[in-house]
Amino acid sequence: MRFTAEQRYPFAPAAVAAAYADPGLYATFSGLTRLTPPEVLDHDVDGDRVRLRIRYGFGGHLSPAAQAVLDPARLTWVEESEHDLAACTTRFVMVPDHYGDRFSCRGTYRFEPDGDGARRVGEGELSVRALVVGRAVERAIVSGLKEHLEEETPLVVAYVSASA
């Protein structure tokens, strides 16, 4: 399933891109309803390129149909991302800790000017291989991802404001 998501910020694209490449941002992501607090596993900087590995866990609710094939406690993954700060872009892949044979997700983010601020545009491809409920689970994950991004936006605004 292909998906897109957008967020808007009252800062220059480079400032928002830099915040997402900063491991300190993720320490502020507590109390979110869809995900457990993220854990930064690796952070590597090479000039304008930043690589991050961050572990996430599902913290929401799954329908009974989804729970028939997925254990919510085992829905953890590592997001491996490469940030190109000069180009204001990010490539990511989500590597599941469990269910690797049934789940894949990868995509990009780009940070663009938007009036006096920035727009973060995410595009990706998500696949859940599960008989009967696969498409429903994909739709639920994409919906949850978009809700998470809405919830995360004010935390990013606060972080960039405090860093300025």
Contacts in CASP RR format, 6 or more apart in sequence:
PFRMAT RR
TARGET T0000
AUTHOR 0000-0000-0000
METHOD contacts of the structure
MODEL  1
MRFTAEQRYPFAPAAVAAAYADPGLYATFSGLTRLTPPEVLDHDVDGDRV
RLRIRYGFGGHLSPAAQAVLDPARLTWVEESEHDLAACTTRFVMVPDHYG
DRFSCRGTYRFEPDGDGARRVGEGELSVRALVVGRAVERAIVSGLKEHLE
EETPLVVAYVSASA
1 125 0 8 1.000
1 126 0 8 1.000
1 127 0 8 1.000
1 135 0 8 1.000
1 138 0 8 1.000
1 139 0 8 1.000
1 142 0 8 1.000
2 123 0 8 1.000
2 124 0 8 1.000
2 125 0 8 1.000
3 123 0 8 1.000
3 124 0 8 1.000
3 125 0 8 1.000
3 126 0 8 1.000
3 142 0 8 1.000
3 145 0 8 1.000
4 121 0 8 1.000
4 122 0 8 1.000
4 123 0 8 1.000
4 124 0 8 1.000
5 121 0 8 1.000
5 122 0 8 1.000
5 145 0 8 1.000
5 146 0 8 1.000
5 149 0 8 1.000
6 119 0 8 1.000
6 120 0 8 1.000
6 121 0 8 1.000
6 122 0 8 1.000
7 119 0 8 1.000
7 120 0 8 1.000
7 149 0 8 1.000
7 150 0 8 1.000
7 152 0 8 1.000
7 153 0 8 1.000
7 156 0 8 1.000
8 114 0 8 1.000
8 117 0 8 1.000
8 118 0 8 1.000
8 119 0 8 1.000
8 120 0 8 1.000
8 153 0 8 1.000
9 16 0 8 1.000
9 117 0 8 1.000
9 118 0 8 1.000
9 119 0 8 1.000
9 120 0 8 1.000
9 153 0 8 1.000
9 156 0 8 1.000
9 157 0 8 1.000
9 160 0 8 1.000
10 116 0 8 1.000
10 117 0 8 1.000
10 157 0 8 1.000
11 117 0 8 1.000
11 118 0 8 1.000
11 157 0 8 1.000
11 160 0 8 1.000
11 164 0 8 1.000
12 113 0 8 1.000
12 117 0 8 1.000
12 118 0 8 1.000
13 88 0 8 1.000
13 111 0 8 1.000
13 112 0 8 1.000
13 113 0 8 1.000
13 117 0 8 1.000
13 118 0 8 1.000
13 119 0 8 1.000
14 85 0 8 1.000
14 88 0 8 1.000
14 111 0 8 1.000
15 118 0 8 1.000
15 160 0 8 1.000
15 163 0 8 1.000
15 164 0 8 1.000
16 111 0 8 1.000
16 118 0 8 1.000
16 120 0 8 1.000
16 156 0 8 1.000
16 160 0 8 1.000
17 83 0 8 1.000
17 85 0 8 1.000
17 88 0 8 1.000
17 89 0 8 1.000
17 90 0 8 1.000
17 111 0 8 1.000
18 85 0 8 1.000
19 25 0 8 1.000
19 156 0 8 1.000
19 159 0 8 1.000
19 160 0 8 1.000
19 163 0 8 1.000
20 83 0 8 1.000
20 90 0 8 1.000
20 109 0 8 1.000
20 120 0 8 1.000
20 156 0 8 1.000
21 50 0 8 1.000
21 52 0 8 1.000
21 83 0 8 1.000
21 85 0 8 1.000
21 90 0 8 1.000
22 159 0 8 1.000
22 163 0 8 1.000
23 40 0 8 1.000
23 43 0 8 1.000
23 52 0 8 1.000
24 40 0 8 1.000
24 159 0 8 1.000
25 155 0 8 1.000
25 156 0 8 1.000
25 159 0 8 1.000
26 38 0 8 1.000
26 40 0 8 1.000
26 54 0 8 1.000
27 40 0 8 1.000
28 155 0 8 1.000
28 158 0 8 1.000
28 159 0 8 1.000
29 35 0 8 1.000
29 37 0 8 1.000
29 38 0 8 1.000
29 152 0 8 1.000
29 155 0 8 1.000
30 37 0 8 1.000
31 37 0 8 1.000
32 148 0 8 1.000
32 151 0 8 1.000
32 152 0 8 1.000
33 59 0 8 1.000
33 60 0 8 1.000
33 147 0 8 1.000
33 151 0 8 1.000
34 58 0 8 1.000
34 59 0 8 1.000
34 60 0 8 1.000
34 144 0 8 1.000
34 145 0 8 1.000
34 147 0 8 1.000
34 148 0 8 1.000
34 151 0 8 1.000
35 56 0 8 1.000
35 57 0 8 1.000
35 58 0 8 1.000
35 59 0 8 1.000
35 60 0 8 1.000
35 148 0 8 1.000
36 56 0 8 1.000
36 57 0 8 1.000
36 58 0 8 1.000
36 59 0 8 1.000
38 54 0 8 1.000
38 55 0 8 1.000
38 56 0 8 1.000
39 54 0 8 1.000
39 55 0 8 1.000
40 52 0 8 1.000
40 53 0 8 1.000
40 54 0 8 1.000
41 53 0 8 1.000
41 54 0 8 1.000
41 55 0 8 1.000
41 78 0 8 1.000
42 51 0 8 1.000
42 52 0 8 1.000
42 53 0 8 1.000
43 50 0 8 1.000
43 51 0 8 1.000
43 52 0 8 1.000
44 50 0 8 1.000
44 51 0 8 1.000
44 52 0 8 1.000
47 85 0 8 1.000
48 84 0 8 1.000
48 85 0 8 1.000
48 86 0 8 1.000
49 82 0 8 1.000
49 83 0 8 1.000
49 84 0 8 1.000
49 85 0 8 1.000
50 82 0 8 1.000
50 83 0 8 1.000
50 85 0 8 1.000
51 80 0 8 1.000
51 81 0 8 1.000
51 82 0 8 1.000
51 83 0 8 1.000
52 79 0 8 1.000
52 80 0 8 1.000
52 81 0 8 1.000
52 83 0 8 1.000
53 78 0 8 1.000
53 79 0 8 1.000
53 80 0 8 1.000
53 81 0 8 1.000
54 78 0 8 1.000
54 79 0 8 1.000
54 81 0 8 1.000
55 76 0 8 1.000
55 77 0 8 1.000
55 78 0 8 1.000
55 79 0 8 1.000
55 97 0 8 1.000
56 76 0 8 1.000
56 77 0 8 1.000
56 78 0 8 1.000
56 79 0 8 1.000
57 75 0 8 1.000
57 76 0 8 1.000
57 77 0 8 1.000
58 72 0 8 1.000
58 75 0 8 1.000
58 76 0 8 1.000
59 72 0 8 1.000
59 75 0 8 1.000
60 72 0 8 1.000
61 72 0 8 1.000
62 70 0 8 1.000
62 72 0 8 1.000
62 75 0 8 1.000
62 140 0 8 1.000
63 136 0 8 1.000
63 140 0 8 1.000
65 132 0 8 1.000
65 133 0 8 1.000
65 136 0 8 1.000
66 133 0 8 1.000
66 136 0 8 1.000
66 137 0 8 1.000
66 140 0 8 1.000
68 133 0 8 1.000
69 102 0 8 1.000
69 130 0 8 1.000
69 133 0 8 1.000
69 137 0 8 1.000
70 99 0 8 1.000
70 130 0 8 1.000
70 137 0 8 1.000
71 98 0 8 1.000
74 97 0 8 1.000
74 98 0 8 1.000
74 99 0 8 1.000
75 96 0 8 1.000
75 98 0 8 1.000
75 99 0 8 1.000
76 96 0 8 1.000
76 97 0 8 1.000
76 98 0 8 1.000
77 94 0 8 1.000
77 95 0 8 1.000
77 96 0 8 1.000
77 97 0 8 1.000
77 103 0 8 1.000
78 94 0 8 1.000
78 95 0 8 1.000
78 97 0 8 1.000
79 92 0 8 1.000
79 93 0 8 1.000
79 94 0 8 1.000
79 95 0 8 1.000
80 92 0 8 1.000
80 93 0 8 1.000
80 94 0 8 1.000
80 95 0 8 1.000
81 90 0 8 1.000
81 91 0 8 1.000
81 92 0 8 1.000
81 93 0 8 1.000
82 90 0 8 1.000
82 91 0 8 1.000
82 92 0 8 1.000
83 89 0 8 1.000
83 90 0 8 1.000
84 90 0 8 1.000
88 110 0 8 1.000
88 111 0 8 1.000
88 112 0 8 1.000
89 108 0 8 1.000
89 109 0 8 1.000
89 110 0 8 1.000
89 111 0 8 1.000
90 108 0 8 1.000
90 109 0 8 1.000
90 110 0 8 1.000
91 106 0 8 1.000
91 107 0 8 1.000
91 108 0 8 1.000
92 106 0 8 1.000
92 107 0 8 1.000
92 108 0 8 1.000
92 109 0 8 1.000
93 105 0 8 1.000
93 106 0 8 1.000
93 107 0 8 1.000
94 103 0 8 1.000
94 104 0 8 1.000
94 105 0 8 1.000
94 106 0 8 1.000
96 103 0 8 1.000
101 129 0 8 1.000
102 128 0 8 1.000
102 129 0 8 1.000
102 130 0 8 1.000
103 127 0 8 1.000
103 128 0 8 1.000
103 129 0 8 1.000
104 125 0 8 1.000
104 126 0 8 1.000
104 127 0 8 1.000
105 124 0 8 1.000
105 125 0 8 1.000
105 126 0 8 1.000
105 127 0 8 1.000
105 141 0 8 1.000
106 124 0 8 1.000
106 125 0 8 1.000
107 122 0 8 1.000
107 123 0 8 1.000
107 124 0 8 1.000
107 125 0 8 1.000
108 122 0 8 1.000
108 123 0 8 1.000
108 124 0 8 1.000
109 120 0 8 1.000
109 121 0 8 1.000
109 122 0 8 1.000
110 120 0 8 1.000
110 121 0 8 1.000
110 122 0 8 1.000
111 118 0 8 1.000
111 119 0 8 1.000
111 120 0 8 1.000
112 118 0 8 1.000
112 119 0 8 1.000
112 120 0 8 1.000
112 121 0 8 1.000
113 119 0 8 1.000
126 138 0 8 1.000
126 141 0 8 1.000
126 142 0 8 1.000
127 138 0 8 1.000
128 134 0 8 1.000
128 135 0 8 1.000
128 137 0 8 1.000
128 138 0 8 1.000
128 141 0 8 1.000
130 137 0 8 1.000
END
